[in-house]
Amino acid sequence: MPSPTTGAERVDPQNVQPAKEALRAAVRASRSARADEERLSDDLARTERVLSTLSRWRPRLVAAYASSGNEPGTAELLDALVRRGATVILPVLSTTLDGPRRGAEWAVYEGRSALRSGLWGIPEPSGEPLGPAAIGQADLVLMPGLAGTRRGDRLGTGGGWYDRALAGTRSPRWMLLNEDELYESLPLDPWDLPVSAIVLPTRVVRCG
């Protein structure tokens, strides 16, 4: 099991991608092996951590994600944020009539019934996209990942679009992970962007 201590590893460029893919495979296998009861319990605990941390700060616009598969779940969290008065926007990645999108756009979350299956099966809003720049107005970004460190290093799923979408934004970035996905170090590329905090079932880790 990884140890939750600070670290990062800028490995040889030729070895970064193989190292990342090996780690992604290990994390995905671990997630797949988790029992449904454990997964649901951790989802609830993370939701409570986020809401408790936001008890004195009510962000007006939150950029988040609709979880799929074995990702740390966000269904209850999205609804709770809306009930608190926040506008929640989610990424839109599906292909348009003119072809693939050049990057993620964003649209307002209007409830689970208004979600559709988008690119790679990622749930996305079916409403009118607000454009790629909408994330720049977010007060908070809640983002997925596969692993992280106390320093704030993040291992994503490999698409790279989150790093491109977040480039130039100054919003706090919180990543939702399982307890055993906080590592001592991670293989990194120069374009990998750090996160501000990592939300685990038992605590919120402030990074930096």
C-alpha positions as CSV (number, residue, x, y, z in Angstrom):
1,M,0.0,0.0,0.0
2,P,1.4,3.4,-0.8
3,S,2.6,5.6,2.0
4,P,1.0,9.1,2.3
5,T,4.2,11.2,2.3
6,T,5.4,14.1,0.2
7,G,7.2,13.4,-3.0
8,A,7.3,13.6,-6.8
9,E,9.4,11.9,-9.4
10,R,10.4,13.5,-12.6
11,V,11.6,10.3,-14.3
12,D,13.4,10.0,-17.6
13,P,11.0,11.1,-20.3
14,Q,11.3,7.8,-22.1
15,N,10.1,6.0,-18.9
16,V,7.4,8.4,-17.8
17,Q,4.5,6.9,-19.9
18,P,5.3,3.2,-19.2
19,A,5.5,4.1,-15.5
20,K,2.2,6.0,-15.6
21,E,0.4,3.3,-17.5
22,A,1.6,0.6,-15.0
23,L,0.4,2.7,-12.1
24,R,-2.9,3.4,-13.8
25,A,-3.4,-0.3,-14.3
26,A,-2.7,-1.0,-10.7
27,V,-5.1,1.6,-9.4
28,R,-7.8,0.5,-11.7
29,A,-7.4,-3.1,-10.6
30,S,-7.6,-2.0,-7.0
31,R,-10.7,0.0,-7.6
32,S,-12.4,-2.9,-9.4
33,A,-11.7,-5.2,-6.5
34,R,-13.4,-3.0,-3.9
35,A,-16.8,-4.2,-2.6
36,D,-19.8,-2.1,-3.4
37,E,-20.5,-1.5,0.3
38,E,-17.0,-0.1,0.8
39,R,-17.3,2.1,-2.3
40,L,-20.6,3.6,-1.3
41,S,-19.4,4.2,2.3
42,D,-16.4,6.0,1.0
43,D,-18.4,8.1,-1.4
44,L,-20.7,9.2,1.4
45,A,-17.6,10.0,3.6
46,R,-16.0,12.1,0.9
47,T,-19.2,14.0,0.2
48,E,-19.4,14.9,3.9
49,R,-15.8,15.9,3.9
50,V,-16.3,18.3,1.0
51,L,-19.5,19.8,2.4
52,S,-17.9,20.2,5.9
53,T,-14.9,21.9,4.4
54,L,-17.2,24.3,2.5
55,S,-19.3,25.1,5.6
56,R,-17.8,28.6,5.8
57,W,-17.3,29.1,2.1
58,R,-20.2,28.8,-0.3
59,P,-18.7,28.8,-3.8
60,R,-21.2,30.2,-6.3
61,L,-19.8,28.3,-9.4
62,V,-18.3,24.8,-9.0
63,A,-16.7,22.9,-11.9
64,A,-17.0,19.2,-11.1
65,Y,-17.4,15.8,-12.8
66,A,-20.1,13.2,-12.9
67,S,-18.5,10.0,-11.8
68,S,-18.6,6.7,-13.8
69,G,-17.6,3.2,-13.3
70,N,-15.3,2.7,-10.2
71,E,-14.4,6.4,-9.8
72,P,-14.9,8.1,-6.5
73,G,-18.6,8.8,-6.7
74,T,-20.0,12.3,-7.0
75,A,-23.7,11.8,-7.6
76,E,-24.8,12.8,-4.0
77,L,-22.2,15.5,-3.9
78,L,-23.4,17.2,-7.0
79,D,-27.0,17.3,-5.8
80,A,-25.9,18.5,-2.4
81,L,-23.9,21.4,-3.9
82,V,-27.0,22.4,-6.0
83,R,-29.2,22.3,-2.9
84,R,-26.7,24.7,-1.2
85,G,-27.2,27.2,-4.0
86,A,-24.2,26.5,-6.1
87,T,-24.3,26.4,-9.9
88,V,-22.4,23.2,-10.9
89,I,-20.9,22.8,-14.4
90,L,-19.6,19.6,-15.8
91,P,-17.3,18.8,-18.8
92,V,-18.9,18.1,-22.2
93,L,-16.6,16.0,-24.4
94,S,-18.9,14.2,-26.8
95,T,-18.5,14.7,-30.6
96,T,-20.5,17.4,-32.3
97,L,-22.1,17.3,-35.7
98,D,-19.0,19.1,-37.0
99,G,-16.7,16.4,-35.5
100,P,-14.6,15.9,-32.3
101,R,-14.3,18.8,-29.9
102,R,-10.9,20.4,-29.7
103,G,-11.2,20.5,-25.9
104,A,-13.6,20.2,-23.1
105,E,-16.6,22.5,-23.0
106,W,-18.8,22.9,-19.9
107,A,-22.5,22.9,-19.3
108,V,-24.8,23.3,-16.3
109,Y,-25.7,20.3,-14.2
110,E,-29.5,20.1,-14.1
111,G,-29.9,16.8,-12.3
112,R,-29.1,13.2,-12.9
113,S,-32.1,12.7,-15.3
114,A,-30.6,15.4,-17.6
115,L,-27.3,13.6,-18.0
116,R,-26.3,11.6,-21.1
117,S,-23.5,9.2,-21.9
118,G,-20.7,11.2,-23.6
119,L,-17.2,10.4,-24.8
120,W,-15.7,7.2,-23.2
121,G,-19.1,6.8,-21.4
122,I,-18.5,9.8,-19.2
123,P,-21.9,11.3,-18.1
124,E,-22.3,14.8,-19.3
125,P,-25.1,17.5,-19.3
126,S,-27.4,17.5,-22.2
127,G,-28.0,21.2,-22.1
128,E,-26.4,24.0,-24.1
129,P,-22.6,24.1,-23.7
130,L,-21.2,27.3,-22.2
131,G,-17.8,26.9,-24.1
132,P,-14.3,26.0,-23.0
133,A,-13.7,29.3,-21.1
134,A,-16.5,28.6,-18.5
135,I,-14.2,26.8,-16.2
136,G,-12.2,30.0,-15.8
137,Q,-15.2,31.5,-13.9
138,A,-15.4,28.6,-11.4
139,D,-14.7,29.4,-7.7
140,L,-13.7,25.7,-7.1
141,V,-12.8,22.8,-9.3
142,L,-13.6,19.2,-8.1
143,M,-11.6,16.9,-10.4
144,P,-11.0,13.1,-10.8
145,G,-7.7,11.3,-10.8
146,L,-6.1,8.0,-10.1
147,A,-3.4,8.9,-7.6
148,G,-1.8,11.9,-5.9
149,T,0.8,13.0,-3.4
150,R,0.8,15.5,-0.5
151,R,2.7,17.8,-2.7
152,G,-0.3,18.0,-5.0
153,D,1.0,15.9,-7.9
154,R,-1.8,14.2,-9.8
155,L,-2.0,11.1,-12.0
156,G,-4.9,11.5,-14.4
157,T,-6.5,8.9,-16.6
158,G,-4.3,9.7,-19.6
159,G,-6.5,11.9,-21.7
160,G,-4.7,15.1,-20.9
161,W,-7.7,17.3,-21.4
162,Y,-8.0,18.3,-17.7
163,D,-4.5,19.8,-17.8
164,R,-5.3,21.7,-20.9
165,A,-8.6,22.9,-19.6
166,L,-7.1,24.1,-16.3
167,A,-4.1,25.9,-17.8
168,G,-4.3,29.5,-16.9
169,T,-7.0,29.1,-14.3
170,R,-6.5,30.1,-10.7
171,S,-9.3,28.3,-9.0
172,P,-8.6,25.9,-6.1
173,R,-8.4,22.3,-7.4
174,W,-9.6,19.5,-5.2
175,M,-9.1,15.9,-6.3
176,L,-11.3,13.0,-5.0
177,L,-9.4,9.8,-4.2
178,N,-9.6,6.6,-2.2
179,E,-7.5,6.2,0.9
180,D,-4.8,4.0,-0.7
181,E,-4.3,6.3,-3.7
182,L,-2.1,8.8,-1.8
183,Y,1.4,7.9,-2.9
184,E,4.9,8.9,-1.8
185,S,5.8,9.9,-5.4
186,L,4.4,9.8,-8.9
187,P,6.0,9.8,-12.4
188,L,5.3,13.3,-13.9
189,D,5.4,15.1,-17.2
190,P,6.3,18.8,-17.4
191,W,2.6,19.7,-18.3
192,D,1.1,17.9,-15.3
193,L,-0.7,20.4,-13.1
194,P,-0.9,20.1,-9.3
195,V,-4.0,20.2,-7.1
196,S,-4.7,22.3,-4.1
197,A,-6.2,19.6,-1.9
198,I,-7.0,15.8,-2.0
199,V,-10.3,14.7,-0.5
200,L,-10.1,11.2,1.1
201,P,-12.8,9.4,3.0
202,T,-11.1,10.1,6.3
203,R,-9.6,13.6,5.8
204,V,-8.8,16.5,3.4
205,V,-5.1,16.7,2.6
206,R,-4.0,20.3,1.9
207,C,-1.2,20.1,-0.7
208,G,1.8,22.2,-1.3
